[in-house]
Amino acid sequence: MRKEECYQLGTIQKPHGLRGEVAVFLDVDDPSLYTELESVFVDQGGQLIPFFIEGVNVQAQKAIFKFEEVDSVEAAGSLTGRELYLPLAALPPLEGNAFYYHEIIGFRLVDVTSGEVGTISEVISGQQDLLVADRAGIEILVPLHDELIVRLDREKQELHMQLPEGLLDIYLEA
C-alpha cells in the first residue's frame, strides 16, 4: 500500500501501560468511527507496514491501541512518533457539500459572481485551511470556510464558492 492511496489516521504518542499498548492522537473529525478497526498501516521509514489490532479504546481525540505482537513497553516505545494510515477506500462516503480534501483535487473552482476561477491543485491544512487553484499558471489561494461554500457538484467535478470580494483581483491585477 502506498501513502497516496491512504489517509493519515493519527500519530502514536507514547507507550501506555505495561502490556505494549500505545496512546494515539486521532487526527479525524469523529474518533468514535474507529473503535472497530481490525488493522492499520504504520509508517516505518517511508514504508507502510500493516499492524493488526487486538483492541481500541477511544477517548475524545485520543485512543489506546493494542497491536498484535507488540507485548512490551519497549516494543510499544519503538513505535512512538509513527504515523498511522488507513486506505482511502475505508472512508465513509460524504453527501451534500461535505467533502474530503483529497476528493476535490482536480475539481474546477467556480466563484458564483465571477465564474470559473481555476482547477483545485492542493488543499493546505493549517490554522486557516486554504484551497490552491491554478489559473493559467497563476496560483490563487482561497480560504476554505463552510460559509463560503455554495455547492459541491461531484458529477461535474465543481466546487462553487462565494469568494470574498476583491480576492481574485489581488491575484489577477499584475
N, C-alpha and C positions, 0 to 999 in steps of 0.2 A: 504494500500500500504506500502511495506517495502522499506527501503533505498536501499537494494540490488537490487531492481527492478527499481531503479531510478538513475538519474544523477543530479549533482548539477548544477543548472542554474545560481545561483548567491547568493548575500547576501544583505539583507536590510541594508542600511547605516544609514538612518535618516528619520524623517518626512520631507515632502516637502509641503509647503503651509499650509493653514488653514482648508482644507476640508478632511483631512485623507489620502492624497496621501503620498507615500513613495518613496525615492530615492533608487534605487537598482543598485549595481555593478553587471554587467553581465559577468560571467566567461566563455565566449564562443567565438569562432572564428568569427562568423558573427551575431552580435546582431540584425541586420535587419530581420532575420528569425523569430523573436519572437514578432513582432508587433501585431499579430492577436490572441494571446493567449486568451483562454476563462477561464482557471483556472491553478493554480499551487498548489503544496503541500508546506506547511510551516512547518519546523521542530519546534515543540513546546515540549520541554522536551523529545526528542527522538521519539516522535510520529509525523507522517506526517499527517497534517490536511489540507484538501482541502480548498482553498480560491478561490472564483470566482472573475473574473476581469471585471471591468467596462470599463477600458481603459489603454492603454500602450503607452507611448511616448518615443521612443528610441533616444538617443543622444550619439553617439560613444559607449563606453563601459558602459555607464550609461543609466538607463531608469527610468521614473517616472511611477509607478504603482498606479492605483486607484482600491482598492478592494471593493467589495460589503460589506456593513455593517461595514465598517471602515470609520467613518464620522467625526472624530475629530483629532486634533493634539495629544491628549493624547492617543487615540486608536492606532494611527499610531506609536507613540513613543514606545508603548509597544512591537512593532514588531522589533525594532532596534536590529541589530546583528543576526537576524534569517536567516537561510539559506533557499533558495527556491529550489525545486526539480521538475523535470518532469519525467514521465515514460520513461524507455529506449526505449520502442516501439515508442515513439514520435520522436526519432532521425531520420533524413533523411538518407537513405542508402548511403553509400560511395562506390566508384568504384576504380579500379586500385590499386595502392599502398597506397591509403589513408585509414586510419582506426581510429576507436575509441579505446582508451586504453583498455577499458573493453573487447572489442571484441577479442583481441589477447591472453587473459589469457587462458592457456591450449594449445596454439599453440606450435608446435616444432620450435625452433630457429635453423636455418641452416646457417653455415658460408660457403660461396661459395668456400673457399680454403680448410678448414678443415673438412667440413661435419657437421653432427648433433652436436649441442652444448648442448642442453637440452630442457626442457619444460619451457615455459614462465609462471612464477608463480605470477608475480606482475609487475606493472609499477609504478615507483616512480616519482612523479611530483615535480619539483623544478626549480632552475635556470638552471640546467642541468638534463633533464629527463633521467631516466635510466630504462632499462629492467632488471628484475631479472630472470635469467634462472637457473633452478635446474638440475644439472647433477650428478646423483647418490649421492644426499645429499650434494653436493657442490654448494653453491650459487655463480653464476657468474654475475657480474654487467656489463652491456653493455650500452655505451652511445647511446641514441636514437636521431639520426640525419637523416634527409631526405637523405643526400648524402651517407649514409651507407646502406640504404635500396635498395636492388636489386629487390625483387619481393615479393608480398604477394599472397599466394595461399590459398584462403578461402576454396576451395573444399578439399584440402589435409590438411588444418589447419597448414600451414607452413609459417614462415617469413624467407625469405632468405636475408642475410646481408653480406656485405664485412666488416668484423671486422677489427679494427686496428691491424696492425702487432704486434705480441707479447702479445696481450691482454689475450688470452687463456692460454699462458704459465705462466702468473702470478698466475693463479688460479690452474693450474694442476701440476705445479712443486712444490711439497711439500715434 
